[in-house]
Amino acid sequence: MRKIFRGILVGLGALVLWSAGPALSDDTHHQGALRTIPAQEASGAVEKPADPTAASPASEQTGIRIQDAVVCHDIVNREPVGSGDVFAKEIAKVFCYCRVVGASEESSITQNWYYQGTLKASIQLPVRSRNWRTWSYKTLAPEWTGEWMVEILSAEGTPLGSIVFFVR
């Protein structure tokens, strides 16, 4: 029996992480009904097509790389919903979703959440297979408007990617 979800509540304010388990094969994971809610309707976010990280650098020791990475307003059935790069200040939380591929052994990634250049949270997420989906989220205060960035690092600290978004 496969583990589907593993969650941990982290004590940095209202920060929660989930590790979703092995990703389904491409022909399987698109068959489920994905609830898509227009970002403007659900959260006030301005929706923009995801920019895939086609050439993220691989970690030298573990061989992992980021296949997909987006910020969004929800995760449904282990998939991001309402991805974008601008979110309304009324949104309660923002998720950073990653598909990590190429791990030859159990490893981890770290998602560092920066608000206007200041580190607000650093979340370590396990990577337990060659094709692994995982995410964390940050609860936002309405006054935290402006530029945000999520930096994604390998277990060794090698940068694998980053995502800049704005809260207005």
C-alpha positions as CSV (number, residue, x, y, z in Angstrom):
1,M,0.0,0.0,0.0
2,R,1.4,3.4,-1.0
3,K,1.5,6.3,1.4
4,I,-0.4,9.2,-0.1
5,F,0.0,12.1,2.3
6,R,2.4,12.8,5.2
7,G,1.9,16.2,7.0
8,I,3.8,18.0,9.7
9,L,2.8,21.2,11.4
10,V,5.8,23.5,11.8
11,G,5.9,26.1,14.6
12,L,6.9,29.1,12.5
13,G,3.7,31.0,12.7
14,A,1.1,29.4,10.5
15,L,3.4,27.3,8.3
16,V,2.5,23.9,7.3
17,L,4.1,21.4,5.0
18,W,2.9,18.3,3.2
19,S,4.7,15.6,1.5
20,A,2.5,14.0,-1.1
21,G,4.3,10.8,-1.9
22,P,5.3,9.4,-5.2
23,A,3.8,11.1,-8.2
24,L,1.4,9.1,-10.4
25,S,2.4,8.2,-13.9
26,D,1.6,10.8,-16.5
27,D,-1.2,8.7,-18.0
28,T,-2.8,8.2,-14.6
29,H,-2.6,11.5,-12.8
30,H,-4.5,13.4,-15.6
31,Q,-7.5,11.1,-15.5
32,G,-8.8,12.3,-12.1
33,A,-11.2,15.2,-12.0
34,L,-9.2,18.2,-11.0
35,R,-11.3,20.9,-9.4
36,T,-10.2,24.2,-11.1
37,I,-11.4,27.4,-9.7
38,P,-10.7,30.7,-11.5
39,A,-8.2,32.5,-9.3
40,Q,-10.1,35.7,-9.4
41,E,-13.3,34.0,-8.1
42,A,-11.6,31.9,-5.4
43,S,-9.0,34.3,-4.1
44,G,-8.5,37.4,-6.1
45,A,-5.3,36.1,-7.6
46,V,-4.4,37.0,-11.2
47,E,-3.9,33.8,-13.0
48,K,-0.9,33.3,-15.3
49,P,0.2,30.1,-17.1
50,A,2.9,28.2,-15.2
51,D,6.4,28.7,-16.5
52,P,8.0,25.2,-16.3
53,T,11.5,25.0,-15.0
54,A,12.8,23.0,-17.9
55,A,16.5,23.4,-17.1
56,S,16.8,23.5,-13.4
57,P,20.3,22.6,-12.2
58,A,20.7,19.1,-10.8
59,S,22.1,18.6,-7.4
60,E,25.6,17.1,-7.8
61,Q,25.4,14.6,-5.0
62,T,21.8,13.3,-5.3
63,G,21.0,14.1,-8.9
64,I,17.7,15.7,-8.1
65,R,16.2,18.5,-10.1
66,I,12.9,20.4,-10.1
67,Q,10.6,19.3,-12.9
68,D,7.8,21.8,-12.1
69,A,7.5,24.5,-9.5
70,V,4.7,27.0,-9.0
71,V,3.1,29.2,-6.4
72,C,-0.7,28.8,-6.2
73,H,-3.6,29.4,-3.9
74,D,-4.5,25.7,-3.2
75,I,-3.5,22.1,-3.8
76,V,-6.3,19.7,-4.8
77,N,-5.6,16.0,-5.4
78,R,-1.9,16.7,-5.1
79,E,-1.9,19.2,-8.0
80,P,-1.6,23.1,-7.8
81,V,-4.8,25.2,-8.4
82,G,-4.7,28.9,-9.2
83,S,-1.1,29.3,-10.0
84,G,0.1,32.8,-10.8
85,D,2.6,35.5,-9.9
86,V,0.3,38.1,-8.4
87,F,-2.1,37.4,-5.5
88,A,-4.6,39.6,-3.8
89,K,-3.7,40.6,-0.2
90,E,-7.0,39.0,0.9
91,I,-5.7,35.5,0.1
92,A,-5.2,33.6,3.3
93,K,-2.2,31.5,2.2
94,V,0.1,30.8,-0.7
95,F,1.5,27.3,-1.6
96,C,4.8,26.5,-3.3
97,Y,4.4,23.2,-5.2
98,C,7.3,21.3,-6.6
99,R,7.8,18.1,-8.6
100,V,11.2,16.8,-7.8
101,V,12.7,14.2,-10.1
102,G,15.9,12.1,-10.3
103,A,16.6,11.2,-6.7
104,S,18.6,8.1,-6.5
105,E,18.1,7.8,-2.8
106,E,16.0,9.5,-0.1
107,S,16.9,13.1,0.2
108,S,15.3,16.5,0.8
109,I,14.8,19.9,-0.6
110,T,14.4,23.2,1.3
111,Q,11.9,25.9,0.4
112,N,13.1,29.3,1.8
113,W,10.3,31.9,1.8
114,Y,11.5,35.6,1.5
115,Y,9.4,38.7,2.0
116,Q,11.0,41.8,0.6
117,G,14.4,40.2,0.9
118,T,14.0,39.0,4.5
119,L,13.9,35.2,5.2
120,K,10.5,34.5,6.8
121,A,10.6,30.7,6.8
122,S,12.8,27.8,5.8
123,I,11.0,24.5,5.3
124,Q,12.8,21.2,4.7
125,L,10.7,18.7,2.7
126,P,11.5,15.0,2.2
127,V,12.1,13.5,-1.2
128,R,11.5,9.8,-1.1
129,S,11.4,8.6,-4.7
130,R,12.6,9.5,-8.2
131,N,9.4,11.3,-9.0
132,W,8.1,13.1,-5.9
133,R,5.5,15.9,-5.4
134,T,5.7,18.1,-2.3
135,W,4.7,21.5,-1.1
136,S,4.7,24.0,1.7
137,Y,2.5,27.0,2.4
138,K,2.8,30.3,4.1
139,T,-0.1,32.1,5.8
140,L,0.0,35.7,4.8
141,A,-1.0,38.7,6.9
142,P,-2.9,41.4,4.9
143,E,-0.2,44.0,5.4
144,W,2.5,41.7,3.8
145,T,2.1,43.2,0.4
146,G,4.9,43.4,-2.1
147,E,7.5,41.1,-3.5
148,W,7.9,37.5,-2.2
149,M,10.4,34.8,-3.4
150,V,10.6,31.1,-2.7
151,E,14.1,29.7,-3.2
152,I,14.4,26.0,-3.7
153,L,17.6,24.3,-2.5
154,S,18.9,20.7,-2.6
155,A,19.8,18.9,0.7
156,E,23.4,20.1,0.0
157,G,22.3,23.7,-0.4
158,T,22.6,23.8,-4.2
159,P,20.1,26.2,-5.7
160,L,17.5,24.3,-7.8
161,G,15.2,27.2,-8.7
162,S,13.3,30.2,-7.4
163,I,9.9,31.7,-7.9
164,V,9.1,35.4,-7.5
165,F,5.5,36.5,-6.8
166,F,3.7,39.6,-5.6
167,V,0.9,40.2,-3.1
168,R,-1.1,43.3,-3.8
